[in-house]
Amino acid sequence: MRATIKLQTPDGQIHTVEDESVYYTEVEHIEFMWREGNYSCDCNRRLFIGRLTDPSYDDDLPCGDTIKLLSLEVAE
């Protein structure tokens, strides 16, 4: 499954990340991870932004919930 996620950082920047997971086989699993699970917090979202879209993005910041999930699309 592949998910395309749009995230907005507190400074207004919008980042689109791709999550191609082999662990989550149901759409509901991926949606849960990004909306309420481990990927819903800033520390993990920063890692996705830094590693997949913007290597210069500072991923060494405290955890929180300031990075907003703008959209989540899942394709099988």
Backbone bond lengths (Angstrom), bond angles and torsions (degrees), N, CA, C in turn:
res aa  C-N    CA-C-N  psi(-1)  N-CA   C-N-CA  omega(-1)  CA-C   N-CA-C  phi
1 M - - - 1.440 - - 1.527 109.10 -
2 R 1.305 113.78 146.58 1.465 120.01 179.46 1.524 108.42 -127.00
3 A 1.320 115.00 134.22 1.461 120.44 176.58 1.518 108.99 -118.61
4 T 1.318 115.68 138.42 1.451 122.40 172.97 1.522 106.59 -110.50
5 I 1.327 115.06 122.56 1.451 121.31 -172.28 1.526 109.72 -123.04
6 K 1.323 116.39 131.78 1.463 121.02 172.97 1.520 107.96 -106.94
7 L 1.330 114.43 125.76 1.460 121.99 -178.84 1.522 109.63 -120.99
8 Q 1.334 116.30 142.98 1.459 121.00 175.85 1.520 109.27 -117.49
9 T 1.327 115.79 122.19 1.459 121.71 179.46 1.530 109.45 -81.33
10 P 1.332 117.71 163.13 1.469 120.73 -177.78 1.530 114.15 -56.41
11 D 1.334 117.52 -25.98 1.467 119.75 179.53 1.528 112.82 -83.52
12 G 1.342 117.44 4.12 1.455 121.93 176.32 1.513 115.00 94.17
13 Q 1.322 117.77 -7.81 1.463 120.03 179.33 1.526 109.86 -67.99
14 I 1.329 115.27 142.69 1.464 120.73 177.19 1.520 108.26 -112.74
15 H 1.319 115.36 129.88 1.463 122.65 -179.15 1.526 108.46 -122.16
16 T 1.311 116.08 136.65 1.461 121.08 175.11 1.519 107.45 -108.48
17 V 1.318 116.06 123.99 1.463 121.05 179.48 1.520 109.38 -120.39
18 E 1.315 115.01 152.45 1.464 122.39 176.61 1.518 107.88 -110.82
19 D 1.308 115.89 132.89 1.463 121.93 176.82 1.519 107.27 -121.68
20 E 1.322 115.72 107.56 1.462 120.27 178.12 1.522 107.39 -108.01
21 S 1.302 114.94 95.90 1.453 120.72 -172.60 1.521 111.68 -99.77
22 V 1.311 115.05 135.79 1.464 120.13 173.55 1.525 110.23 -96.09
23 Y 1.326 116.21 -9.94 1.461 120.70 -177.32 1.519 113.01 -86.40
24 Y 1.315 116.74 -31.07 1.456 120.50 -175.81 1.520 108.89 -104.61
25 T 1.315 115.74 114.56 1.461 120.62 -174.00 1.519 113.47 -103.07
26 E 1.309 117.45 -4.92 1.460 121.93 179.08 1.529 109.36 -119.48
27 V 1.308 116.24 143.81 1.458 121.27 178.76 1.524 110.34 -56.17
28 E 1.325 116.48 -40.55 1.454 120.90 -178.56 1.528 112.08 -60.94
29 H 1.327 117.20 -33.49 1.469 120.57 179.29 1.534 110.80 -65.49
30 I 1.317 115.58 -46.47 1.467 119.79 -179.27 1.524 110.11 -65.71
31 E 1.325 116.54 -44.03 1.460 119.47 178.82 1.526 111.15 -60.17
32 F 1.320 116.81 -42.29 1.459 120.17 178.42 1.526 111.12 -61.67
33 M 1.332 116.96 -46.13 1.469 120.22 -177.53 1.527 111.63 -58.09
34 W 1.344 117.31 -41.56 1.462 120.80 -176.74 1.518 113.22 -82.71
35 R 1.330 117.83 -27.95 1.471 120.28 -176.83 1.536 112.79 -92.60
36 E 1.346 117.42 -36.73 1.464 120.29 -174.84 1.530 113.75 -134.04
37 G 1.319 117.24 -19.52 1.458 121.25 -174.29 1.519 113.65 -87.36
38 N 1.319 115.31 -152.57 1.457 122.41 -173.22 1.525 113.80 -60.74
39 Y 1.338 118.11 -30.50 1.464 120.45 -178.04 1.524 112.20 -86.18
40 S 1.323 118.11 4.81 1.462 120.53 -178.53 1.526 112.48 -87.09
41 C 1.329 118.29 -7.85 1.466 120.54 -178.70 1.531 110.72 -99.93
42 D 1.321 114.92 155.96 1.465 120.95 -176.24 1.525 113.64 -58.28
43 C 1.336 117.34 -39.74 1.468 118.25 -174.38 1.534 110.80 -61.18
44 N 1.307 118.38 -40.42 1.464 120.13 178.72 1.522 112.06 -77.75
45 R 1.307 117.71 -36.47 1.470 119.60 177.46 1.527 110.57 -64.75
46 R 1.337 116.93 -36.55 1.470 120.07 176.64 1.524 111.19 -61.80
47 L 1.317 116.35 -38.20 1.466 119.55 178.37 1.523 111.06 -63.02
48 F 1.327 117.25 -43.01 1.461 120.32 177.43 1.522 110.42 -62.41
49 I 1.322 117.50 -45.46 1.464 120.68 179.81 1.522 110.35 -61.71
50 G 1.318 117.26 -48.27 1.459 121.07 -177.18 1.508 113.83 -65.62
51 R 1.303 116.53 -41.26 1.464 120.02 -175.87 1.518 113.30 -81.95
52 L 1.325 117.81 -29.48 1.458 119.34 -171.94 1.522 115.21 -108.47
53 T 1.327 118.25 -23.10 1.467 117.50 -175.38 1.513 114.50 -127.04
54 D 1.320 117.70 -34.79 1.460 120.39 -172.87 1.523 110.16 -145.72
55 P 1.336 117.71 89.15 1.468 120.56 -177.12 1.524 114.12 -58.13
56 S 1.313 118.25 -20.02 1.466 120.39 179.86 1.527 111.85 -85.18
57 Y 1.333 117.75 -6.03 1.464 120.83 -178.28 1.522 109.30 -68.17
58 D 1.326 115.98 133.69 1.466 122.25 -176.57 1.524 109.82 -74.62
59 D 1.340 116.83 107.57 1.464 119.65 -179.54 1.530 111.54 -99.62
60 D 1.318 116.59 10.40 1.458 120.49 179.95 1.533 110.07 -104.78
61 L 1.315 115.75 56.18 1.452 122.33 -179.11 1.523 108.92 -121.45
62 P 1.317 117.85 160.64 1.468 119.66 -177.62 1.526 112.48 -65.54
63 C 1.310 114.31 156.94 1.454 120.36 178.57 1.528 109.39 -74.60
64 G 1.300 116.01 155.52 1.459 122.05 179.70 1.515 109.35 -179.91
65 D 1.314 115.83 -155.40 1.460 119.89 178.48 1.526 110.99 -140.09
66 T 1.331 115.89 47.43 1.457 121.10 -177.68 1.522 113.25 -97.69
67 I 1.322 118.36 -15.64 1.467 121.19 177.23 1.524 107.16 -87.08
68 K 1.325 115.74 117.19 1.456 120.88 -173.77 1.526 111.71 -88.59
69 L 1.316 115.27 140.06 1.458 122.47 173.33 1.525 107.14 -85.99
70 L 1.335 116.82 110.60 1.463 120.73 -178.99 1.522 111.61 -86.46
71 S 1.335 116.05 -39.81 1.462 119.34 179.09 1.521 109.96 -156.89
72 L 1.317 113.83 155.14 1.461 121.84 179.67 1.518 107.40 -144.43
73 E 1.330 116.59 116.04 1.461 121.71 179.02 1.520 107.53 -121.40
74 V 1.315 116.05 129.59 1.459 121.80 -178.55 1.516 109.94 -115.80
75 A 1.338 116.05 130.45 1.467 121.88 176.58 1.516 108.35 -123.66
76 E 1.311 114.60 142.77 1.478 118.73 179.66 1.501 110.81 -89.23
